């Protein structure tokens, strides 16, 4: 599913032949090297992408564990509602879908061995060590993935508890997928994440309300290419061109 490289030391390492990169952090900062053909924020066509690799997993309402590349519009997958409960929410579109796009991802691993890979500007819910058990969806816990540091914690949706991040690395994979659920959240590789990027979860979820409504009335409006949307969603592109930071 792509070329990856990782390091286990606390220093940065560089790449070979421009096709893969890696860093490892054990403190409060992280860095990344260049990639070929795209990055966590830009595709070859210049459009912003904040996604997950194709082999990241989600759980469908029939109990099946699927690679995110196997998801289809209309599938109901694990998400978390505003009350913090594990629910199943319908995928109404893909905000981005590029099957072969070389993309750089952050690899966050917890002390329990749980691994989440996502692009740098994707939003994730994180408990900093200094937070005093803030509400799950509070703004102080909602941040871009590249703001996560060792010692922060990720929310494991099924276990309903926080797992502390022990390492942060960079890897390159092919494929970039950003499914959007009605709930606005999803559970990827067991970890709660937002469907959105580059803005607060609540602001982005509100901004996409018209698209969610359109999907209920006329599904083709949300995903004009039906089961196989490709590239950045038209509405996400509109938000990008208008505001620059709501997706």
Buried (B, 14 or more C-beta within 10 A) or exposed (E): EBBBBBBEEEEBBEBEEEBBBBBBBBEEEBEBBEBBBBBBBBBEEEBBBBBBBBBBBBBBEEEEEBBBBBBBBEBBBBBBEEEEEBBBBBBBBBBBBBEEBBBBBBBBBBEEEBBBBBBBBBBBBBBBEEBEEEEBBEEEBBBBBBBBBBBBBBBBBEEEEBBBBBBBBBBBBBBBBBBBBBBBBBBBBBBBBBBBBBBBBBBBBEBBEEBBEBBEEEBEBBBEBEEEBEBBBBBBBEBBEEEEBBB
